[in-house]
């Protein structure tokens, strides 16, 4: 049972990391786009 909880916490942390990385990449892309325009 505890392994399931650990797995869920792992998935949650991974999804948080992907959210932060996605927002960072989109901010970077928007910055480059505004420089090009």
C-alpha distance matrix in Angstrom:
0.0 3.8 5.4 5.3 6.7 8.9 10.0 11.0 12.8 14.4 15.7 17.0 18.9 20.3 21.5 23.1 24.8 26.1 27.4 29.3 30.6 31.8 33.6 35.2 36.4 37.7 39.5 41.0 42.1 43.7 45.5 46.9 47.9 49.7 51.5 52.6 53.9
3.8 0.0 3.8 5.3 5.1 6.2 8.6 9.9 10.6 12.3 14.3 15.3 16.6 18.3 20.0 21.1 22.6 24.4 25.7 27.2 28.6 30.1 31.8 33.1 34.5 36.1 37.6 39.0 40.4 42.0 43.6 45.0 46.2 48.0 49.6 50.9 52.4
5.4 3.8 0.0 3.8 5.4 5.0 6.1 8.6 9.8 10.3 12.2 14.1 15.2 16.3 18.2 19.8 21.0 22.4 24.2 25.8 26.8 28.2 30.3 31.5 32.5 34.3 36.1 37.2 38.4 40.3 41.9 43.1 44.3 46.3 47.8 48.9 50.5
5.3 5.3 3.8 0.0 3.8 5.4 5.0 6.2 8.6 9.7 10.5 12.3 14.3 15.2 16.4 18.3 20.0 21.0 22.4 24.5 25.6 26.6 28.6 30.2 31.3 32.6 34.6 36.0 36.9 38.6 40.5 41.8 42.7 44.7 46.5 47.5 48.8
6.7 5.1 5.4 3.8 0.0 3.8 5.4 5.1 6.2 8.5 9.9 10.5 12.3 14.2 15.3 16.5 18.4 20.0 21.0 22.7 24.3 25.5 27.1 28.7 30.1 31.5 33.1 34.6 35.9 37.4 39.1 40.6 41.6 43.4 45.2 46.4 47.7
8.9 6.2 5.0 5.4 3.8 0.0 3.8 5.5 5.1 6.1 8.6 9.8 10.5 12.2 14.2 15.3 16.5 18.3 19.9 21.2 22.5 24.1 25.9 27.0 28.4 30.1 31.6 32.9 34.3 36.0 37.5 38.9 40.2 42.0 43.5 44.8 46.4
10.0 8.6 6.1 5.0 5.4 3.8 0.0 3.8 5.4 5.0 6.2 8.6 9.9 10.5 12.3 14.2 15.3 16.5 18.3 20.1 21.0 22.2 24.4 25.7 26.7 28.3 30.2 31.4 32.4 34.3 36.0 37.2 38.3 40.4 41.9 43.0 44.5
11.0 9.9 8.6 6.2 5.1 5.5 3.8 0.0 3.8 5.3 5.1 6.1 8.7 9.8 10.5 12.3 14.3 15.3 16.4 18.5 19.9 20.8 22.6 24.3 25.5 26.7 28.6 30.1 31.1 32.7 34.5 36.0 36.9 38.7 40.6 41.7 42.9
12.8 10.6 9.8 8.6 6.2 5.1 5.4 3.8 0.0 3.8 5.4 5.0 6.2 8.5 9.8 10.5 12.4 14.2 15.2 16.6 18.3 19.8 21.2 22.6 24.2 25.7 27.1 28.6 30.0 31.5 33.0 34.7 35.9 37.5 39.2 40.6 41.9
14.4 12.3 10.3 9.7 8.5 6.1 5.0 5.3 3.8 0.0 3.8 5.4 5.2 6.1 8.6 9.9 10.6 12.3 14.2 15.5 16.5 18.2 20.1 21.2 22.4 24.2 25.8 26.9 28.3 30.2 31.6 32.9 34.2 36.1 37.6 38.8 40.4
15.7 14.3 12.2 10.5 9.9 8.6 6.2 5.1 5.4 3.8 0.0 3.8 5.5 5.1 6.1 8.6 9.9 10.5 12.2 14.3 15.2 16.2 18.3 19.9 20.8 22.2 24.2 25.5 26.4 28.2 30.0 31.3 32.2 34.3 36.0 37.0 38.4
17.0 15.3 14.1 12.3 10.5 9.8 8.6 6.1 5.0 5.4 3.8 0.0 3.8 5.5 5.2 6.2 8.7 9.9 10.5 12.5 14.2 15.2 16.6 18.4 19.9 21.0 22.6 24.3 25.5 26.9 28.6 30.3 31.2 32.9 34.8 36.1 37.3
18.9 16.6 15.2 14.3 12.3 10.5 9.9 8.7 6.2 5.2 5.5 3.8 0.0 3.8 5.5 5.0 6.2 8.7 9.8 10.7 12.3 14.1 15.5 16.5 18.3 19.9 21.2 22.5 24.2 25.7 27.0 28.7 30.0 31.6 33.2 34.7 36.1
20.3 18.3 16.3 15.2 14.2 12.2 10.5 9.8 8.5 6.1 5.1 5.5 3.8 0.0 3.8 5.4 5.1 6.2 8.6 10.0 10.5 12.1 14.3 15.3 16.3 18.2 19.9 20.9 22.2 24.1 25.6 26.8 28.1 30.1 31.5 32.7 34.3
21.5 20.0 18.2 16.4 15.3 14.2 12.3 10.5 9.8 8.6 6.1 5.2 5.5 3.8 0.0 3.8 5.4 5.0 6.1 8.7 9.8 10.3 12.3 14.1 15.1 16.2 18.2 19.7 20.6 22.2 24.1 25.5 26.4 28.3 30.1 31.2 32.5
23.1 21.1 19.8 18.3 16.5 15.3 14.2 12.3 10.5 9.9 8.6 6.2 5.0 5.4 3.8 0.0 3.8 5.4 5.1 6.3 8.6 9.8 10.7 12.3 14.2 15.4 16.6 18.4 19.9 21.1 22.6 24.4 25.5 27.0 28.8 30.3 31.5
24.8 22.6 21.0 20.0 18.4 16.5 15.3 14.3 12.4 10.6 9.9 8.7 6.2 5.1 5.4 3.8 0.0 3.8 5.4 5.2 6.1 8.5 10.0 10.5 12.1 14.2 15.3 16.4 18.1 19.9 21.0 22.5 24.0 25.7 27.1 28.6 30.2
26.1 24.4 22.4 21.0 20.0 18.3 16.5 15.3 14.2 12.3 10.5 9.9 8.7 6.2 5.0 5.4 3.8 0.0 3.8 5.5 5.0 5.9 8.5 9.7 10.3 12.0 14.0 15.0 16.0 18.0 19.7 20.8 21.9 24.0 25.5 26.6 28.1
27.4 25.7 24.2 22.4 21.0 19.9 18.3 16.4 15.2 14.2 12.2 10.5 9.8 8.6 6.1 5.1 5.4 3.8 0.0 3.8 5.5 5.1 6.2 8.6 9.9 10.5 12.2 14.2 15.2 16.4 18.3 20.0 20.8 22.4 24.3 25.6 26.8
29.3 27.2 25.8 24.5 22.7 21.2 20.1 18.5 16.6 15.5 14.3 12.5 10.7 10.0 8.7 6.3 5.2 5.5 3.8 0.0 3.8 5.4 5.2 6.1 8.6 9.9 10.6 12.2 14.2 15.3 16.5 18.4 19.8 21.1 22.7 24.4 25.8
30.6 28.6 26.8 25.6 24.3 22.5 21.0 19.9 18.3 16.5 15.2 14.2 12.3 10.5 9.8 8.6 6.1 5.0 5.5 3.8 0.0 3.8 5.5 5.0 6.1 8.5 9.8 10.4 12.1 14.1 15.2 16.4 18.1 19.9 21.1 22.5 24.3
31.8 30.1 28.2 26.6 25.5 24.1 22.2 20.8 19.8 18.2 16.2 15.2 14.1 12.1 10.3 9.8 8.5 5.9 5.1 5.4 3.8 0.0 3.8 5.4 5.1 6.1 8.5 9.8 10.4 12.1 14.1 15.3 16.1 18.1 19.9 20.9 22.3
33.6 31.8 30.3 28.6 27.1 25.9 24.4 22.6 21.2 20.1 18.3 16.6 15.5 14.3 12.3 10.7 10.0 8.5 6.2 5.2 5.5 3.8 0.0 3.8 5.5 5.1 6.1 8.5 9.7 10.4 12.1 14.2 15.0 16.3 18.3 19.8 20.9
35.2 33.1 31.5 30.2 28.7 27.0 25.7 24.3 22.6 21.2 19.9 18.4 16.5 15.3 14.1 12.3 10.5 9.7 8.6 6.1 5.0 5.4 3.8 0.0 3.8 5.5 5.1 6.1 8.6 9.9 10.5 12.4 14.1 15.4 16.7 18.5 20.1
36.4 34.5 32.5 31.3 30.1 28.4 26.7 25.5 24.2 22.4 20.8 19.9 18.3 16.3 15.1 14.2 12.1 10.3 9.9 8.6 6.1 5.1 5.5 3.8 0.0 3.8 5.4 5.0 6.0 8.5 9.8 10.5 12.1 14.2 15.3 16.5 18.3
37.7 36.1 34.3 32.6 31.5 30.1 28.3 26.7 25.7 24.2 22.2 21.0 19.9 18.2 16.2 15.4 14.2 12.0 10.5 9.9 8.5 6.1 5.1 5.5 3.8 0.0 3.8 5.4 4.9 6.0 8.5 9.8 10.2 12.1 14.1 15.1 16.3
39.5 37.6 36.1 34.6 33.1 31.6 30.2 28.6 27.1 25.8 24.2 22.6 21.2 19.9 18.2 16.6 15.3 14.0 12.2 10.6 9.8 8.5 6.1 5.1 5.4 3.8 0.0 3.8 5.4 5.1 6.1 8.7 9.7 10.5 12.3 14.3 15.4
41.0 39.0 37.2 36.0 34.6 32.9 31.4 30.1 28.6 26.9 25.5 24.3 22.5 20.9 19.7 18.4 16.4 15.0 14.2 12.2 10.4 9.8 8.5 6.1 5.0 5.4 3.8 0.0 3.8 5.5 5.1 6.3 8.6 10.0 10.7 12.5 14.5
42.1 40.4 38.4 36.9 35.9 34.3 32.4 31.1 30.0 28.3 26.4 25.5 24.2 22.2 20.6 19.9 18.1 16.0 15.2 14.2 12.1 10.4 9.7 8.6 6.0 4.9 5.4 3.8 0.0 3.8 5.4 5.1 6.0 8.6 9.9 10.6 12.3
43.7 42.0 40.3 38.6 37.4 36.0 34.3 32.7 31.5 30.2 28.2 26.9 25.7 24.1 22.2 21.1 19.9 18.0 16.4 15.3 14.1 12.1 10.4 9.9 8.5 6.0 5.1 5.5 3.8 0.0 3.8 5.4 4.9 6.1 8.5 9.8 10.5
45.5 43.6 41.9 40.5 39.1 37.5 36.0 34.5 33.0 31.6 30.0 28.6 27.0 25.6 24.1 22.6 21.0 19.7 18.3 16.5 15.2 14.1 12.1 10.5 9.8 8.5 6.1 5.1 5.4 3.8 0.0 3.8 5.4 5.2 6.3 8.7 10.1
46.9 45.0 43.1 41.8 40.6 38.9 37.2 36.0 34.7 32.9 31.3 30.3 28.7 26.8 25.5 24.4 22.5 20.8 20.0 18.4 16.4 15.3 14.2 12.4 10.5 9.8 8.7 6.3 5.1 5.4 3.8 0.0 3.8 5.5 5.1 6.3 8.8
47.9 46.2 44.3 42.7 41.6 40.2 38.3 36.9 35.9 34.2 32.2 31.2 30.0 28.1 26.4 25.5 24.0 21.9 20.8 19.8 18.1 16.1 15.0 14.1 12.1 10.2 9.7 8.6 6.0 4.9 5.4 3.8 0.0 3.8 5.4 5.1 6.3
49.7 48.0 46.3 44.7 43.4 42.0 40.4 38.7 37.5 36.1 34.3 32.9 31.6 30.1 28.3 27.0 25.7 24.0 22.4 21.1 19.9 18.1 16.3 15.4 14.2 12.1 10.5 10.0 8.6 6.1 5.2 5.5 3.8 0.0 3.8 5.4 5.2
51.5 49.6 47.8 46.5 45.2 43.5 41.9 40.6 39.2 37.6 36.0 34.8 33.2 31.5 30.1 28.8 27.1 25.5 24.3 22.7 21.1 19.9 18.3 16.7 15.3 14.1 12.3 10.7 9.9 8.5 6.3 5.1 5.4 3.8 0.0 3.8 5.6
52.6 50.9 48.9 47.5 46.4 44.8 43.0 41.7 40.6 38.8 37.0 36.1 34.7 32.7 31.2 30.3 28.6 26.6 25.6 24.4 22.5 20.9 19.8 18.5 16.5 15.1 14.3 12.5 10.6 9.8 8.7 6.3 5.1 5.4 3.8 0.0 3.8
53.9 52.4 50.5 48.8 47.7 46.4 44.5 42.9 41.9 40.4 38.4 37.3 36.1 34.3 32.5 31.5 30.2 28.1 26.8 25.8 24.3 22.3 20.9 20.1 18.3 16.3 15.4 14.5 12.3 10.5 10.1 8.8 6.3 5.2 5.6 3.8 0.0
